[in-house]
Amino acid sequence: MALKNFNPDKFLQEWSDEKYVPSQHNGKTFEECIRAAFNIPENDTYVYRAQGETTLAITQKAINGKRAHGLHNWYHDEHGKPIDQPHPSPEEISAYTSLFSPSTSPPKALKAFAANAKSNTLRASISTHLLSRFHYSTPTPSSSTSLLPSRKPARQHTNPALSLWTHACHELEWAGPWPATTYTTHAHHLLPIFYHHFGCAVPSYAALHVLAALAQPPKPSKQPVRPILDIGSGGGYWTLLLRRFPLPQGAQWKPLDVRAVDSGASTYRVRWVADTVVLDGVRYLEQNAGGRGCVLLLVYPPATGGFTEKVLRAFEGDAVVVAGTQNGNGFTAFRDQGVDEWVEGNLAEFGLTLRMPLPSFAGKDEALFVFQRKKE
């Protein structure tokens, strides 16, 4: 059951990291912060369901248990055996979370993350992995707009999910994915809370910038902005942050047109947009010219039921963005291969423009993929 009387705009206007992110400063637990931020009473016993089931109270007990029962054993070999030093330092965790600061340029941040890592450390292995997976091609001839943000002074960007995710990385001793993360089979009780309140993937400023750039027409003065179709939008957190995305100063960008579409098959604790079109994604595309002239956004598309393939094959636009796993755990899009591998083998008309890290939950390896239709 979704929270009643929840006002997303008011929530974001009143959000304060100092007040709602657990810290020594405010002395609050994660459970207390979530209850306070979303006005959830103490007698609320809502069951959060994702990979498992939990409640806010059970989740807090798991957090209090720290490393008990292997809950922080994220770093292991391909056989699941923990390495000699399986827990990162606070400095390594901060270095990882800072990659997603609104003021960073992803390519430069990744290179610095790797260059400043000491040899034979977790950070060295993590940074090598993330840098090896990063891919960026120059914009298509039809657009001179750079998809990625440049390095600028700190930007004003309210993103509660990112703030709480940063806290969770420190709480769970998580400093980012590495090659063996593909073999991680367990998750933490925090994960369902994030899924239900914000979504299955945390949008970074850079990820939102990519989508905003793709939506801009080649000739702003003569052409309308390209609508972004958030198909499988869930609670709508990505849609809302895109609608509120602060357009870069000095850029002649048009305000975004973002449309949330979801079948309604899944339930979420929080609804961030009230105008979600409740409809199957393929049927929506069939009723809207296949999405021609639009940007398709798929956030954590399921790897079961053929959903991802059906939507990708039905889409007739020129740009596809997928937020999901970039390893072989089969958790999103396709069970037996990554979405980039599938597109390369099945949609020859599309090419991979960008693959960059997203803020990954503990035990996950998540990225943003951009595919653009090749020019004939």
N, C-alpha and C positions, 0 to 999 in steps of 0.2 A: 504494500500500500504506500503510495507516494505521500510525502508530507503535505498536510493541508495548510492553506494560507501562506505558502512559501512564495516570496517575492524576489525573483532573481536580481532585478536591477537594484533593489534596496539592499540585498545581501552584498553585492559587489561594492556599492557605494559606502557601506558601513564596515567593509572588511578591514581588518587590521592584523598584520602578522604578529605584532607585539601582543595582541589580545587573544588571538585564536590559534597560534602555533605554539605547541608546548615548548617551554624554555625555563631556564633557571629564573628568568626575570618575572614571569607570571606565575610560576609554580604550579601550573595546571597539568593534568595528565592528558593524553590523547583523547580518551573518552570524554573528559570534562570539556575539552575544547570543541569537539564535534557537537556535543549536546548544547553548548552555549552558542556556537555559531549558527546552528540550524534550529535552535529553540526546541530541542527534543527533551521532554520531561524525563525525570529519573525512573519513573515506573514504565517507561517504554521498553518493550521486549521484542522489538522487530527482529526477525531472523534474516540476516544477509546471506544470500546464496550466490556462490560463484563456483569455484572448484570444490568448495566445501560449504559448510554452514557455520555461522557464527552470530554472535550478538555483540553489542558494544562492550558489555561487561566481560564476556569471554575474551574478546580481543584484548582488553586492557590486562587481563590476567596473563595472556600470552606475552604481551609486551613486558610485563613485570618479571616474567620468567627468564628474560634475556636469552642466554645460550642453551638453556635447558632443553633436553630432548632433540638437540641438533638443529634448533630453529634458526640459527645463524650460520649454518654450514653451507654457505653458497659457493665456496671455492674448493674444488675437488678435482680429481682426475677423471678420465673417461669411464672409469669403473665405479665412480661414486666414492672413492676413498679420499678423505680430506688430505690436503697438502700439509707440509711441515708448519707453515705459518698461514693458517686459513682465514685470519681476520685482519682486515686492513686497518691502518692507523686513521685517526680523525683527520689528519692532514691529507691522506690519500682520498678519503671520502669527500672532503671539501674541494679538492682539485677536480674530482669528477663532477660534482653537482654544479660547480662554477662554469662548466662547459655550456650550460643552458641559460646562463645569465642573459637578459635582454640586451646587454651592451656588447656582447661578443660577436665576432664574425666566425661562423663554424669552422671553416678551413684553417684559419689562423689559430683558433683556440685548440683544435685537435693537434696541430703541429707543436704548439707550445706544451700541451699536455704530455706529449711523447718526449719532446726534447728535454724537459725538466724532470723526467722520471729516472730514478736511480736504477742501475742494472740489477737484475735478479730480485725485483720487487713485484708485488701485485700490480702496482700502477704501471710498471713497464709492460707487463703482459696485457693488461687491459687496454692501455693506450695503443699498443701495437695492433691489437685486434680491431679496435674502433677505427684507427687510421687506415688499416688495410681494407676495411669494408666501405669506407667513404668513397663516393663517386660523384663527380659533377662535370657535366658537359656544358659548353657555352650555350646561351639561349638560341632558339631557332631563328632563322633569318627573318621571320615575320614579327619578331619582337626583340627590341634592344634592351629590354628591362632585365636587370639581374634578378634572379630568383632569390638569392641570399642577401641578407642585410649586411651592410658594411659595419666596420668597427666604429662605434660612436660612444659619446658619453652616456651615462646611465639613462635609459628611457623609462618613462612612466608607464608601467604595464601591470595592472592588477590581475593576478592569476593565482587564486587560492590553492588550486590543485598542485601547482609547482612548488609553492611555499611549504605545503604539508608533505609533499613528496621529498623535498630536501631534508626535512626533519626525519622522515621515515628512513632515509638512507643512513643517517647517523644512528638512529635508534636500532636498526637491524644490522648495522655493520656491513653496508653494501657500498662498494666503490665502483660498480659498473660491471658489464659482462666481459667474458673472455671466451676462448674457443670451447672449453668444456661446459659452458653454461647450457649448451644444447642438450646435455644429459641431465640437467637439473629436473627433478620430478616433483619436488615439494614446493609449497608456497607458504606464506605467512598469513595469519588471521587478519592482518591489516588490509590485504588485497581486496577482499569483498567489500570492505567499507569504501575504499577508493572507487571500486567499480560502480557501486550503487549511488554514491554521492556526486562523482565527477565523470566517470567513464572508464573505459578499459585502457586508455592510453592518455598520457599527460601531454597536452599541447605546449610546445615551447614557443617563445617569441619568434624564433627563426622559422619554425614550421608554419605558423600563422602568416608570416611574411611571404613565404613561398606561395601559399594559396592566394594571398592578396595580389601578388605579382602576376600569377597565372591568370587571374580574373581580369586584369587590365587589358583593354583592347589595343591593337596596334596603333590606331589613330583615335586617341581619346576625344578629340574635338568633334569627330564625326561618327563614332561608333559607341554603342552602349557597353557598359561593363558586362563581362561574361558571368552569368549566374553560377554559383557554386551549389551543386546538388549533394547534400550530405545524406547519402542513402545508407540506411541502417544507423540512423542518428542516435538511437538510444535515448538517454535523458536530454541530449541536446547541448552538452557543455561546449563542444567544439563549435557548434553553430552560433551560440551566444557570444563566445569570445571572438569569433570572426566578425560578427555584426558590430562588436564594440572595438574592433582592432583599430589602434591609432595609426592612421595613414602617415607614412614618412613625410617629414617636413621637407618642402622644396620639390617633392615629386608631384607631378600632375596626375595624381591617381584619383579615380572615382570611388565613391563609397561602395561597399560590397553589397551584393544581393545574394543572400545565403538562404537556401530552402532545405528544411529538414524533412526527411522522408523515412518512416519506419513502419514496419508491419504491425508493431504492437504485440508481438509474440512474447517478448520478455518484459518483466516489470522492473522498475527502478525506484529507489527511495526518493530521489529528487528529480523534478522536471524543470529544466532550465528554459525551455521555450514552450509557449502555449499554442503555437500554430503549426505543430508537426502534422504533416500529411500522413494519415494512417493508411498505408497502402504498400503492397509488395513492390520491391524495387524494380523488378523487370516490368511489371504492369505500369508503374509510374513512367518509366522510359517509353513504353509503347504508346502511352497516352500523351507524351510530350516530345514528339519528333525524335525519339531516341537520344535526347539530350544534346542534339546538335547545337553548337554555339555555347555549350556549357563546360564547366570543369566538374568532373566526377570526384567525389571524396568518399572513401571507404575507410572508416576507423574500426580497426579490429574486426574485419569481416570473418565470420565463422568458417572453420575448415571442414564443416560437415554440411551435408544436404546440397552441395553443389551451388551454394549461393553466389560465391565470388565469380565462378566461371560464367554463370548465367547473366549476371549483371555486366561483367566486362564484355561479353559477346553482344549484349543488347545495346551497349553504349555506342553512339555514333558521333560523339564529340571528339575533340582533339587533345584533351589533357586528362590524365587520370592520376589521382593521388591516393596512395594507400598507406595507412599507418598500421603497422603490424610487426610481427617478428621477422628478424633477418638471419635466423639460424635454422637448423633442421629439426626443431622440436615439434613441428607440425601443429602449432597452436592456433595459427591464423591462416586464412586464405586457402591453403592447400595442405593436405596431410603429408604428402610425399615429397614436396619440393617448395622452395621459396617462391614468392609471388613474382620476383624478377626472373627466375628460371622459367616459370610457367609462361609468362608473357613472351619471353624470347622464343620459346618453342611453339607457342600457339597463336600469338597475335603478332605476326611479322610486320604489320603496318605500324606498330608502336615501338619506340626505342626508349631505353632507360636514360633519362636526363639527370636524375639526382637520386642518390641513396645516402642518407645521413642519419646519425644517431638521434633518437628521441630519448627523453628521460625514461630510463628503464626501471620497472619495479624490480625488487630483489628477486633474483633467480630468473629474470627474463632478459632478452636481448632484442630491443625494439628500435625500429627505424622508420623514417618517412621515405617512401618511394614516389618518384615522379616519372610518369611515362607520357611521352608526347608523340602524336601521330607524325610519321615521317612524311616529308615533303616529296611529292612525285617529281 
